[in-house]
Structure formats: C-alpha cells, structure tokens
Amino acid sequence: MTLVAAFTQRAREALAERYAGLTLTHEGRTGLVFGAHRGAPDAPAIAVRVAYPDDGRTAQASTVARFRREAEIGARLSHPHILRNGPVQSLHGIEFYEMDKAGPVRLDQLIIAKNPPLFPRVLVILQQLADALDYAHAHGVVHGALRPSAVLLDASGNVLLKGFCLYAAADTPSSVLSPAAVGDPAYMAPEQWHDAIVNRAVDVYALGVLAYELCTGHARVGYDTRGVPEIRPIELAPNHCLRDDVPMYVTDAIRRAISRDPALRFPTAGQFVEALTHPHAALGHSLPTIKPPRPKSQHSAWMLLGLVLFVGTVLVLTVPSEVRDQLWGWIGRAITP
C-alpha cells in the first residue's frame, strides 16, 4: 500500500466519526477531497478537504502551510463566485476543513470538451472569474495559483473559484509560501517565476492564459509521445482570429493581458474582460497627439528671413560700403519673386 493510500484510509476512518457517505472525489497537491454529509446520509451534501500530514514523506512543511493558507483566505472571502469554506479543524491528528459542494465540472474539462463553449459563454465565464479576482484584490488577496483545475462550475454553470494562496505585497521569497512555490508553471507570470513581490498583475496574466485556452479549445499543458507533460507555446499572430466565432480584436486583448511587463497589462481583471467585448478597449491607450507640420512654404520663408538678417548683420560690421551696396542689390534681386 502506498503512503497516500494508507493516509487516505486513515483519514476516512477518522472522518467517519463525524460524517456519513464519505466518498473520495479528488487527490490534489496539498490533500484529499471527500464528498460527505454531516451526521446523516439525508443531510445536505458538503465537501471535506483533508491535508496531507507534514511527515516529510507524504507532504512537506510548505504543502501544509499552503493548505492552511488556502483555508484561512477562503474563510475570509465572501463572494458569489468564490468557493466558501470553513476554518481548519483537527480530528485524530487529521487536519481538514469543510467546503460548499461544487458541481462535478472543472474548467480544464470544459476547455478540452468535444463541443467547447461558444464565445458568448466564454465571456460569461471570464466575467465571473474577473469579478471574483477583483473582489479578492480589493481585499488584499492575490490568487497566485490560478489554473483551470482551480475553477469549478456549479449545477447552474456558474463559476466557483478556489485555492487563493497569497497576500499582495506580503508574500516574498523569505515567506513560508513564496510566489514561485504556489504557482502553476503554465500560468505563472514572468515576475512570479523570480519570486518578486506579487500583486494583481499575476492574476491578470493567468486569466489571459485561461482566456486563450477557452477561445482556442487547446489546453496549455499537453503530453508528448512518451506521455510526459509539456507546456505548449501561446500563438497570437497579428490580425489572427483564434476561432471562427471569436472576434479578431480578442487576440490583441489577450496579447496585452499576458505581456511580459506587468505594467503593460490591464490594471484589473475586469478591464481585461471589458476589452474582450469592446474593440477599442483592447489596446488600452489612445494614440499620441501629433501636431501637424507647418506648410513647407512657411518654413522656407522664415528660414530665408533669418538668413537675410544674419548676412545683413555681417555686412554692416565687416564689409566696405561700396561692396555692401552691390551685395544688397544682389540679395534683393534673389528674394524678389
């Protein structure tokens, strides 16, 4: 029996004292998720997320810290498109917390579906994600690990975002949770790779990658002929439609959202999604005002007048009067039309 299998059995036995109908639904990076009912099988369904133990084998200290951080932030945020959860509890040495029961569909399943969502539906999904992200950003929280598997859809098809990991301007390389440690390589902004202090720009970048996947139907992470995962490049050729039903200006908006320079990205997730619906918002800036040049004849007249004044000054100061009179006559004939 593997370590994870042994721990799963131990967690199931411990939780059985409090919950009925325990069913393992997911094995994640930081722990397990069980479907369950409080007390009786006919009670409302919930999800119970269990942390892997910090034993140096099943999980490391950073993994447990991430589990606790996600629970801490998730309990603070209250938004229609953020998955709600309760505080961390402990039972027989098992750490866990309760979550709302979400639907069975994750965004990664929707991206690679045989019949991917049409662009109007894509806009609804991205708008709901942007609303959740902007709400979290306004409360000093950065997701930091946005990826398709962190986006769930409820029975009505509405988005539920989970897995917020970071506090803006607080999580640094010296923190227990460094920005690079929590992100998914396929969706991480360049600055997050270098463990820079993160802000909302890293989530705008990840949302841009999700938009690219939804608009193309191609997952960023694929597998080579040996079954080894690989990150596929993002192709955003100028004047190119990502799909027949996707307007061309969407390509420009996504290109800006995933700019390597965070200062060039959209300031908020909501502004990015707005640019997906309005062509003129995709570039996000107006063209500089250029003053029209003066007419060529006007330029020439001023230059000639300046030359005449300069030559006149030189003649008055240095040239004998006889020669000066001859030169003035020549200049007069030269400038007369």
C-alpha positions in Angstrom: 0.0 0.0 0.0 1.4 3.4 -0.9 1.8 6.2 1.6 -1.1 8.2 0.0 -3.4 5.1 0.0 -2.5 4.4 3.7 -3.2 8.0 4.6 -6.5 8.0 2.7 -7.7 5.0 4.7 -6.7 6.6 8.0 -8.4 9.9 7.0 -11.6 8.1 6.0 -11.7 6.2 9.4 -11.2 9.4 11.3 -13.8 11.5 9.4 -16.4 8.7 9.7 -16.9 9.7 13.3 -18.4 13.0 12.1 -19.6 12.5 8.5 -21.7 10.0 6.6 -21.4 8.8 3.0 -17.7 9.6 2.6 -16.6 9.3 -1.0 -13.1 10.2 -2.2 -13.6 12.7 -5.1 -10.1 14.2 -5.7 -6.4 13.7 -4.8 -4.8 17.1 -5.1 -1.4 18.7 -4.5 -2.0 19.5 -0.9 -4.5 16.9 0.2 -7.6 14.9 -0.4 -11.3 15.9 -1.0 -14.2 13.8 0.2 -17.8 14.1 -0.6 -19.8 13.7 2.6 -23.0 14.5 4.6 -23.0 15.9 8.1 -24.2 13.3 10.5 -26.9 11.6 8.4 -27.0 10.5 4.7 -30.0 12.7 4.1 -28.2 15.8 5.4 -27.1 18.5 2.8 -24.0 17.4 0.8 -20.7 19.1 1.5 -17.1 18.6 0.6 -14.3 17.9 3.1 -10.8 18.7 2.2 -8.0 16.9 4.2 -4.4 18.0 4.4 -1.6 15.5 3.8 0.4 15.1 7.0 3.7 17.1 7.5 5.7 13.9 7.9 8.5 14.7 5.4 7.2 11.8 3.2 3.6 12.3 2.3 3.9 16.2 2.4 6.4 18.9 3.2 6.0 21.8 5.6 5.3 24.2 2.7 2.5 21.9 1.5 0.8 22.0 4.9 1.3 25.8 5.1 -0.3 26.2 1.7 -3.3 24.1 2.8 -3.7 26.3 5.9 -3.3 29.5 3.9 -6.0 28.5 1.4 -8.4 27.7 4.2 -7.6 30.9 6.0 -8.2 33.1 2.9 -11.2 31.1 1.8 -12.9 31.6 5.1 -12.3 35.4 4.9 -13.7 35.9 1.4 -17.4 36.0 0.7 -18.3 36.3 -3.0 -20.9 34.5 -5.2 -18.1 33.2 -7.4 -15.6 32.2 -4.7 -16.0 28.7 -3.2 -16.8 29.1 0.5 -15.1 27.0 3.2 -14.9 26.9 7.0 -11.9 27.0 9.4 -9.3 24.3 9.8 -10.3 21.6 12.2 -8.5 18.6 13.6 -9.7 15.1 14.4 -7.3 12.3 15.5 -4.4 14.2 14.0 -6.1 14.8 10.7 -6.4 18.4 9.6 -9.4 19.3 7.4 -12.0 21.9 6.6 -15.5 21.9 5.1 -16.4 23.4 1.7 -19.5 24.0 -0.2 -20.3 21.2 -2.5 -19.5 22.4 -6.1 -20.6 20.8 -9.3 -18.7 18.0 -10.9 -17.2 20.0 -13.8 -13.9 21.8 -13.7 -12.7 24.4 -16.3 -10.0 22.1 -17.6 -12.7 19.6 -18.6 -14.6 22.3 -20.4 -11.6 23.6 -22.3 -10.9 20.2 -24.0 -14.5 19.2 -24.4 -15.6 17.9 -27.8 -18.0 20.8 -28.1 -16.2 23.7 -26.4 -18.3 26.7 -25.2 -19.1 29.4 -27.8 -17.7 32.8 -27.3 -20.7 34.4 -25.5 -20.5 31.6 -22.9 -16.7 32.1 -22.7 -17.3 35.8 -21.9 -19.7 34.8 -19.1 -17.1 32.5 -17.5 -14.3 35.1 -17.8 -16.6 37.9 -16.4 -17.4 35.8 -13.3 -13.8 34.9 -12.8 -12.8 38.6 -13.2 -15.5 39.6 -10.6 -14.1 37.1 -8.1 -10.5 38.2 -8.7 -11.2 41.9 -8.5 -13.1 41.4 -5.2 -10.2 39.4 -3.8 -7.7 42.0 -4.9 -9.7 44.8 -3.3 -9.3 42.8 0.0 -5.5 42.5 -0.3 -5.5 38.9 -1.6 -3.8 37.5 -4.8 -4.7 34.1 -6.1 -1.3 33.3 -7.3 -2.2 29.8 -8.5 -4.9 30.4 -11.0 -5.3 27.5 -13.4 -8.2 25.6 -14.9 -8.4 23.0 -12.1 -9.0 25.8 -9.6 -12.2 26.8 -11.4 -15.3 24.8 -10.7 -18.7 25.1 -12.2 -21.9 24.6 -10.1 -25.0 22.9 -11.2 -26.2 26.1 -12.9 -22.9 26.5 -14.8 -21.7 29.4 -12.6 -18.1 29.8 -11.7 -16.7 28.9 -8.3 -13.0 29.9 -7.8 -10.9 28.2 -5.1 -7.3 28.0 -4.0 -6.3 31.6 -3.1 -2.8 31.5 -1.8 -1.1 34.8 -1.4 -1.4 38.2 0.3 -0.5 41.1 -2.0 2.8 42.8 -1.1 3.3 40.4 1.8 4.4 37.1 0.4 8.1 37.2 -0.6 10.9 34.6 -1.2 11.5 34.6 2.6 7.9 33.8 3.4 6.7 30.2 4.1 4.8 30.5 0.8 6.9 32.1 -1.9 5.1 33.2 -5.0 7.0 30.8 -7.2 6.3 27.8 -5.0 2.5 28.1 -5.3 2.1 29.0 -9.0 1.5 26.6 -11.9 4.3 26.9 -14.4 1.9 27.0 -17.4 0.0 30.0 -16.0 2.7 31.9 -14.0 3.7 35.5 -14.9 7.4 36.0 -15.5 7.9 38.1 -12.4 6.3 35.3 -10.3 9.0 32.9 -11.5 11.6 35.2 -9.9 9.8 35.3 -6.6 9.1 39.0 -6.9 6.6 40.6 -4.6 3.3 39.9 -6.4 0.2 41.9 -7.0 -3.0 41.6 -9.0 -0.9 41.7 -12.3 0.0 38.0 -11.9 -3.7 37.0 -11.8 -4.4 39.2 -14.9 -1.7 37.2 -16.7 -3.1 33.9 -15.6 -6.6 35.0 -16.6 -5.2 35.9 -20.0 -3.9 32.4 -20.5 -7.2 30.9 -19.4 -8.9 33.1 -22.0 -6.6 31.9 -24.7 -7.4 28.3 -23.8 -11.1 28.9 -23.8 -11.0 30.8 -27.1 -8.9 28.1 -28.9 -10.1 24.9 -27.2 -6.4 24.0 -26.7 -5.1 23.3 -23.2 -1.8 24.9 -22.4 -0.5 21.7 -20.9 -0.2 18.7 -23.2 1.7 15.4 -23.4 4.4 14.4 -25.8 4.6 11.0 -27.5 6.0 9.4 -24.3 3.2 10.7 -22.1 5.4 13.4 -20.5 3.6 16.7 -19.7 4.8 19.7 -21.7 3.8 23.4 -21.8 2.7 24.4 -25.3 3.5 27.8 -26.6 0.9 30.5 -26.9 0.4 31.6 -30.6 -1.0 35.1 -31.0 -0.2 36.1 -34.6 -1.2 39.7 -35.5 -4.6 40.0 -37.3 -5.5 36.5 -36.5 -8.8 35.1 -35.2 -8.4 32.4 -32.6 -11.6 30.7 -33.7 -14.3 31.4 -36.2 -16.8 32.8 -33.6 -14.1 34.9 -31.8 -13.6 38.5 -32.9 -10.1 39.4 -34.2 -9.6 42.2 -31.5 -9.7 39.5 -28.8 -6.3 38.4 -29.9 -4.9 41.9 -29.1 -6.6 41.9 -25.7 -5.1 38.6 -24.7 -1.7 39.6 -26.0 -1.8 42.6 -23.7 -3.0 40.6 -20.7 0.0 38.2 -21.0 2.6 40.9 -21.6 5.9 40.1 -20.0 6.0 43.6 -18.5 3.3 43.7 -15.7 3.0 47.5 -16.2 1.7 46.9 -19.8 -1.1 44.5 -18.7 -4.6 45.6 -17.9 -4.8 47.2 -14.5 -7.7 44.9 -13.4 -9.2 41.6 -14.4 -12.5 43.4 -15.1 -10.8 45.8 -17.6 -9.3 42.8 -19.4 -12.8 41.2 -19.8 -14.2 44.5 -20.9 -11.6 44.6 -23.7 -12.9 41.3 -24.9 -16.2 42.8 -25.6 -15.2 46.3 -26.9 -12.7 46.5 -29.7 -11.3 49.9 -28.7 -10.5 48.8 -25.2 -8.2 46.0 -26.3 -5.2 48.3 -26.8 -6.0 50.2 -23.6 -4.5 53.5 -24.6 -5.1 56.3 -27.1 -2.7 57.2 -29.8 -0.4 60.2 -29.1 -1.4 63.6 -30.4 0.9 64.7 -33.2 1.0 68.4 -34.2 0.7 68.9 -38.0 3.8 70.2 -39.6 3.8 73.8 -40.9 3.4 74.2 -44.6 6.7 74.0 -46.4 6.4 77.5 -47.9 6.0 78.9 -44.4 9.2 77.1 -43.2 11.1 78.4 -46.2 10.1 82.0 -45.7 11.2 82.0 -42.1 14.5 80.4 -42.9 15.2 82.9 -45.7 14.3 85.8 -43.5 16.7 84.6 -40.9 19.4 84.2 -43.4 18.9 87.7 -44.7 19.1 89.2 -41.2 22.3 87.2 -40.5 24.0 88.3 -43.7 22.9 91.9 -43.2 24.5 92.0 -39.8 27.8 90.6 -41.1 27.8 93.1 -44.0 27.2 96.1 -41.7 30.0 95.1 -39.4 32.7 93.9 -41.8 32.3 94.9 -45.4 33.2 98.3 -47.0 30.2 100.4 -48.1 30.8 100.0 -51.9 30.9 96.2 -51.7 28.0 96.2 -49.3 25.7 98.1 -51.7 26.5 95.7 -54.5 25.7 92.7 -52.3 22.4 94.2 -51.1 21.3 94.7 -54.7 22.1 91.0 -55.4 20.1 89.8 -52.4 17.2 92.0 -53.3 17.0 90.5 -56.8 17.4 86.9 -55.4 14.4 87.2 -53.0 12.1 89.1 -55.3 9.5 86.7 -56.9 
